[in-house]
Amino acid sequence: MKKMMPWLITILLSITLIAIVAIILFRTMFNDPTDEAAHHEEPVEIAVLTADERVEVTSELKDFQRNLLDPNYVVRMSFAFQLDEKKTKEEFDKLLEIEIKPIVSRTLADLKAEELNGSAGEDYLESKLLTLINPILPSGKLVKVEITNFIITEI
């Protein structure tokens, strides 16, 4: 019996380890990612603002130029970023040159001209920028990103 004890312990430990790995894999494979996103992120409510209030909480990035993933194309764009509060806009303006522009630049560098064509391409870029910029804001939220000027030129 003494010779069998190490074998029994090894077999029990290996069965336990296999069961734990199987449970973890089952939870990660069959977990619905939309449920997780719904539980972790708070929905952003957009209040109806007057024109003056909208100007107070909107920051602009004008005439941004960048080549796309295909080096034969250059894009020239202007953006309007609407934030939730005036204080958030002030913080956003401080970060515009050092954090926001590099995010916009990297995002455009990963896109092809075909991906930006049409309103679907613009909507994709706007939503991607919204999700990339919101986490870096110290307080408040970026509510909306709008493309105000958009030109793609082949070199």
C-alpha positions as CSV (number, residue, x, y, z in Angstrom):
1,M,0.0,0.0,0.0
2,K,2.9,2.4,0.7
3,K,4.2,2.0,-2.8
4,M,0.7,2.9,-4.2
5,M,0.2,6.1,-2.2
6,P,2.4,8.4,-4.3
7,W,0.7,7.1,-7.5
8,L,-2.7,7.7,-6.0
9,I,-1.8,11.3,-5.0
10,T,-0.4,12.0,-8.4
11,I,-3.5,10.7,-10.2
12,L,-5.8,12.7,-7.9
13,L,-3.8,15.9,-8.4
14,S,-3.8,15.4,-12.2
15,I,-7.6,14.8,-12.3
16,T,-8.1,17.9,-10.2
17,L,-5.9,20.0,-12.4
18,I,-7.6,18.8,-15.6
19,A,-11.0,19.6,-14.1
20,I,-9.9,23.1,-13.1
21,V,-8.5,23.8,-16.6
22,A,-11.7,22.4,-18.2
23,I,-13.9,24.7,-16.1
24,I,-11.8,27.8,-16.9
25,L,-11.8,27.0,-20.7
26,F,-15.5,26.3,-20.6
27,R,-16.2,29.7,-19.0
28,T,-14.0,31.6,-21.5
29,M,-15.1,29.8,-24.6
30,F,-18.9,30.0,-24.0
31,N,-19.0,33.5,-22.3
32,D,-21.0,36.1,-24.2
33,P,-18.7,39.2,-24.7
34,T,-21.7,41.5,-25.2
35,D,-23.0,40.7,-21.7
36,E,-19.6,41.7,-20.2
37,A,-19.4,44.9,-22.1
38,A,-23.0,45.8,-21.0
39,H,-22.1,45.2,-17.4
40,H,-18.8,47.1,-17.4
41,E,-19.5,50.2,-19.3
42,E,-22.0,52.9,-18.3
43,P,-24.1,54.2,-21.2
44,V,-23.4,57.8,-22.1
45,E,-26.5,60.0,-22.2
46,I,-26.5,62.9,-24.7
47,A,-28.4,65.9,-23.4
48,V,-29.9,68.2,-25.9
49,L,-27.8,71.4,-25.8
50,T,-28.3,74.8,-27.2
51,A,-25.8,76.1,-29.8
52,D,-23.9,78.2,-27.3
53,E,-23.7,75.3,-24.8
54,R,-22.5,73.0,-27.6
55,V,-19.7,75.4,-28.6
56,E,-18.6,75.6,-24.9
57,V,-18.1,71.8,-24.7
58,T,-16.7,71.2,-28.2
59,S,-13.0,71.1,-29.1
60,E,-11.7,71.1,-32.7
61,L,-8.8,69.5,-34.4
62,K,-8.4,71.2,-37.7
63,D,-6.5,70.2,-40.9
64,F,-5.0,67.0,-39.6
65,Q,-2.9,65.4,-42.4
66,R,-1.6,61.8,-42.4
67,N,-0.7,59.2,-44.9
68,L,-2.8,56.0,-44.7
69,L,-1.7,52.4,-44.5
70,D,-1.3,52.5,-48.3
71,P,1.5,55.0,-48.7
72,N,0.0,56.2,-52.0
73,Y,-2.9,58.0,-50.1
74,V,-2.9,61.0,-47.9
75,V,-5.9,62.1,-45.8
76,R,-6.7,65.6,-44.6
77,M,-9.3,65.8,-41.9
78,S,-10.8,68.0,-39.3
79,F,-12.6,66.8,-36.3
80,A,-15.1,68.2,-33.7
81,F,-15.0,66.5,-30.3
82,Q,-18.0,67.1,-28.1
83,L,-17.4,66.5,-24.4
84,D,-19.8,66.3,-21.5
85,E,-18.7,69.3,-19.4
86,K,-16.7,72.5,-19.9
87,K,-14.1,71.3,-17.4
88,T,-13.6,68.1,-19.4
89,K,-13.1,70.3,-22.5
90,E,-10.4,72.3,-20.8
91,E,-8.6,69.0,-19.9
92,F,-9.1,67.7,-23.4
93,D,-7.6,70.8,-24.9
94,K,-4.5,70.4,-22.7
95,L,-4.1,66.8,-23.9
96,L,-4.9,67.6,-27.6
97,E,-1.3,67.9,-28.8
98,I,0.4,65.3,-26.6
99,E,-2.2,62.5,-26.5
100,I,-5.1,63.0,-28.8
101,K,-3.2,63.8,-32.0
102,P,-1.0,60.6,-31.7
103,I,-4.1,58.5,-31.2
104,V,-5.7,60.0,-34.3
105,S,-2.5,59.5,-36.2
106,R,-2.1,55.9,-35.2
107,T,-5.7,55.1,-36.0
108,L,-5.5,56.6,-39.5
109,A,-2.1,54.9,-40.1
110,D,-3.8,51.5,-39.7
111,L,-6.6,52.3,-42.2
112,K,-6.8,51.9,-46.0
113,A,-8.6,54.4,-48.3
114,E,-11.3,51.8,-49.0
115,E,-12.1,51.5,-45.3
116,L,-12.8,55.3,-45.0
117,N,-15.0,55.5,-48.1
118,G,-18.7,56.4,-47.5
119,S,-20.6,57.2,-44.4
120,A,-19.9,53.7,-43.0
121,G,-16.2,54.4,-43.1
122,E,-16.6,57.7,-41.4
123,D,-18.9,56.2,-38.7
124,Y,-16.3,53.5,-38.1
125,L,-13.5,56.0,-37.6
126,E,-15.6,58.2,-35.3
127,S,-16.6,55.3,-33.1
128,K,-13.0,53.9,-33.0
129,L,-11.7,57.3,-31.9
130,L,-14.4,57.6,-29.3
131,T,-13.5,54.3,-27.7
132,L,-9.7,55.0,-27.9
133,I,-9.9,58.6,-26.5
134,N,-12.4,58.1,-23.6
135,P,-10.0,56.0,-21.4
136,I,-7.3,58.6,-21.4
137,L,-9.5,61.5,-20.2
138,P,-8.7,62.1,-16.5
139,S,-12.4,63.0,-15.8
140,G,-15.6,63.3,-17.8
141,K,-16.5,61.7,-21.0
142,L,-16.1,62.3,-24.7
143,V,-19.7,62.2,-26.0
144,K,-19.4,62.5,-29.7
145,V,-16.7,62.7,-32.5
146,E,-17.7,64.3,-35.8
147,I,-15.7,64.6,-39.0
148,T,-16.1,68.2,-40.2
149,N,-13.7,68.1,-43.2
150,F,-12.5,65.0,-45.1
151,I,-10.3,64.7,-48.2
152,I,-8.4,61.7,-49.4
153,T,-5.8,62.3,-52.1
154,E,-3.8,59.9,-54.1
155,I,-0.1,60.9,-54.4
